[in-house]
Amino acid sequence: MQKATIQLETLTCPSCVQKIDSAVKSLKGVEKESVKVSFNSSKVKLDFDENQLTAEAVVKAITALGYDVKKTQVKPV
């Protein structure tokens, strides 16, 4: 398992949080209970199985929704 922290451009509305939350949770390999999207800090935190998913794939899912990713940090859990 790996833990990712993804810094986004500033989120402008609470519905953005819901969209990102749903998209990330729908990815195979994401530990659904670990997903936290913070409106105030514009960060997404999650745990994922690196054998099923890469951090880049998570970033791609977020950018596909139209949100810009500034920085991604990945650490082993």
Backbone as CSV, one residue per row, in Angstrom:
resi,resn,N_x,N_y,N_z,CA_x,CA_y,CA_z,C_x,C_y,C_z
1,MET,0.836,-1.193,0.000,0.000,0.000,0.000,0.875,1.248,0.000
2,GLN,0.372,2.248,-0.669,1.041,3.538,-0.698,0.051,4.619,-0.316
3,LYS,0.577,5.721,0.206,-0.247,6.857,0.601,0.112,8.006,-0.328
4,ALA,-0.900,8.607,-0.954,-0.654,9.737,-1.852,-1.310,10.994,-1.303
5,THR,-0.596,12.109,-1.448,-1.147,13.427,-1.142,-1.022,14.230,-2.426
6,ILE,-2.138,14.678,-2.930,-2.172,15.394,-4.199,-2.642,16.821,-3.949
7,GLN,-1.791,17.773,-4.283,-2.120,19.192,-4.114,-2.750,19.693,-5.413
8,LEU,-3.944,20.253,-5.290,-4.670,20.755,-6.453,-4.616,22.272,-6.504
9,GLU,-4.975,22.815,-7.666,-5.219,24.254,-7.738,-6.391,24.519,-6.792
10,THR,-6.591,25.743,-6.381,-7.637,26.084,-5.414,-9.012,25.609,-5.896
11,LEU,-9.688,24.861,-5.024,-11.046,24.405,-5.330,-12.010,25.560,-5.076
12,THR,-12.979,25.735,-5.978,-13.861,26.897,-5.875,-15.260,26.580,-5.371
13,CYS,-15.632,25.305,-5.351,-16.989,25.002,-4.890,-17.046,23.632,-4.218
14,PRO,-17.939,23.482,-3.259,-18.064,22.194,-2.561,-18.442,21.038,-3.498
15,SER,-19.138,21.328,-4.591,-19.494,20.229,-5.502,-18.258,19.676,-6.211
16,CYS,-17.192,20.496,-6.323,-15.922,20.020,-6.882,-15.391,18.880,-6.015
17,VAL,-15.503,19.041,-4.715,-15.034,18.033,-3.763,-15.758,16.718,-4.014
18,GLN,-17.070,16.771,-4.206,-17.859,15.563,-4.452,-17.440,14.868,-5.744
19,LYS,-17.234,15.657,-6.797,-16.829,15.088,-8.096,-15.494,14.361,-7.983
20,ILE,-14.530,15.008,-7.340,-13.196,14.417,-7.191,-13.271,13.182,-6.305
21,ASP,-14.004,13.276,-5.211,-14.175,12.159,-4.281,-14.737,10.928,-5.008
22,SER,-15.776,11.131,-5.784,-16.404,10.019,-6.516,-15.461,9.420,-7.546
23,ALA,-14.761,10.281,-8.279,-13.854,9.803,-9.330,-12.711,8.983,-8.738
24,VAL,-12.130,9.467,-7.639,-11.006,8.760,-7.024,-11.465,7.438,-6.417
25,LYS,-12.605,7.455,-5.747,-13.123,6.229,-5.135,-13.503,5.175,-6.172
26,SER,-13.795,5.597,-7.390,-14.200,4.637,-8.427,-13.008,3.903,-9.043
27,LEU,-11.792,4.351,-8.756,-10.607,3.719,-9.333,-10.291,2.407,-8.631
28,LYS,-9.971,1.394,-9.419,-9.636,0.077,-8.869,-8.282,0.157,-8.178
29,GLY,-8.220,-0.275,-6.935,-6.973,-0.247,-6.182,-6.940,0.820,-5.111
30,VAL,-7.940,1.707,-5.118,-8.008,2.763,-4.100,-8.710,2.222,-2.866
31,GLU,-8.132,2.477,-1.692,-8.760,2.126,-0.416,-9.828,3.192,-0.169
32,LYS,-11.087,2.854,-0.473,-12.165,3.849,-0.482,-12.319,4.634,0.829
33,GLU,-12.153,3.944,1.965,-12.313,4.613,3.257,-11.210,5.647,3.508
34,SER,-10.101,5.529,2.787,-8.960,6.425,3.034,-9.061,7.734,2.263
35,VAL,-9.973,7.816,1.294,-10.045,9.001,0.437,-10.598,10.194,1.207
36,LYS,-9.801,11.270,1.218,-10.237,12.514,1.855,-9.906,13.666,0.920
37,VAL,-10.931,14.402,0.529,-10.740,15.578,-0.317,-11.016,16.793,0.559
38,SER,-10.013,17.636,0.728,-10.155,18.808,1.583,-10.410,20.050,0.735
39,PHE,-11.553,20.667,0.969,-11.920,21.886,0.238,-10.994,23.033,0.631
40,ASN,-10.753,23.204,1.930,-9.961,24.332,2.424,-8.510,24.305,1.959
41,SER,-7.890,23.122,1.978,-6.476,23.046,1.585,-6.293,22.614,0.130
42,SER,-7.400,22.272,-0.541,-7.356,21.801,-1.937,-6.410,20.611,-2.094
43,LYS,-6.563,19.644,-1.175,-5.732,18.446,-1.213,-6.594,17.198,-1.284
44,VAL,-6.046,16.184,-1.935,-6.669,14.864,-1.958,-5.672,13.917,-1.304
45,LYS,-6.148,13.169,-0.298,-5.298,12.171,0.352,-5.965,10.817,0.188
46,LEU,-5.151,9.809,-0.092,-5.701,8.468,-0.268,-4.622,7.424,-0.111
47,ASP,-5.055,6.204,0.195,-4.175,5.037,0.188,-4.568,4.206,-1.023
48,PHE,-3.557,3.628,-1.685,-3.867,2.797,-2.841,-2.885,1.641,-2.956
49,ASP,-3.305,0.602,-3.644,-2.486,-0.579,-3.866,-1.655,-0.339,-5.125
50,GLU,-0.347,-0.212,-4.934,0.529,0.101,-6.068,0.614,-1.023,-7.098
51,ASN,0.114,-2.214,-6.740,0.089,-3.318,-7.706,-1.088,-3.199,-8.676
52,GLN,-2.086,-2.396,-8.307,-3.273,-2.237,-9.150,-3.381,-0.853,-9.785
53,LEU,-2.664,0.121,-9.223,-2.870,1.506,-9.613,-1.600,2.312,-9.386
54,THR,-1.404,3.353,-10.197,-0.271,4.252,-9.976,-0.812,5.614,-9.541
55,ALA,0.043,6.390,-8.898,-0.345,7.748,-8.506,-0.670,8.566,-9.761
56,GLU,0.056,8.295,-10.856,-0.184,9.012,-12.117,-1.600,8.760,-12.627
57,ALA,-2.098,7.548,-12.427,-3.463,7.226,-12.880,-4.494,8.000,-12.066
58,VAL,-4.208,8.200,-10.783,-5.113,8.987,-9.934,-5.100,10.441,-10.401
59,VAL,-3.902,10.963,-10.655,-3.758,12.343,-11.142,-4.503,12.508,-12.471
60,LYS,-4.365,11.516,-13.348,-5.029,11.556,-14.657,-6.556,11.616,-14.505
61,ALA,-7.083,10.846,-13.549,-8.531,10.838,-13.305,-9.002,12.210,-12.824
62,ILE,-8.183,12.868,-12.007,-8.541,14.196,-11.486,-8.444,15.251,-12.591
63,THR,-7.369,15.194,-13.375,-7.207,16.189,-14.447,-8.261,15.992,-15.537
64,ALA,-8.719,14.754,-15.719,-9.777,14.479,-16.710,-11.076,15.196,-16.332
65,LEU,-11.249,15.486,-15.040,-12.435,16.223,-14.582,-12.274,17.727,-14.797
66,GLY,-11.055,18.155,-15.137,-10.814,19.577,-15.391,-10.123,20.309,-14.256
67,TYR,-9.547,19.558,-13.307,-8.845,20.183,-12.186,-7.338,20.054,-12.391
68,ASP,-6.617,21.125,-12.093,-5.165,21.110,-12.248,-4.498,20.585,-10.988
69,VAL,-3.532,19.701,-11.199,-2.758,19.139,-10.085,-1.424,19.870,-10.034
70,LYS,-1.094,20.409,-8.856,0.168,21.133,-8.689,1.315,20.197,-8.315
71,LYS,1.026,19.267,-7.386,2.095,18.445,-6.827,1.524,17.124,-6.311
72,THR,2.302,16.067,-6.440,1.904,14.754,-5.915,3.028,14.204,-5.068
73,GLN,2.664,13.715,-3.900,3.635,13.096,-2.990,3.160,11.690,-2.681
74,VAL,4.054,10.707,-2.821,3.683,9.317,-2.541,4.669,8.737,-1.543
75,LYS,4.116,8.063,-0.513,4.934,7.417,0.505,4.394,6.034,0.766
76,PRO,5.263,5.098,1.146,4.748,3.787,1.561,3.949,3.937,2.854
77,VAL,2.929,3.112,3.015,2.118,3.175,4.234,2.823,2.432,5.336
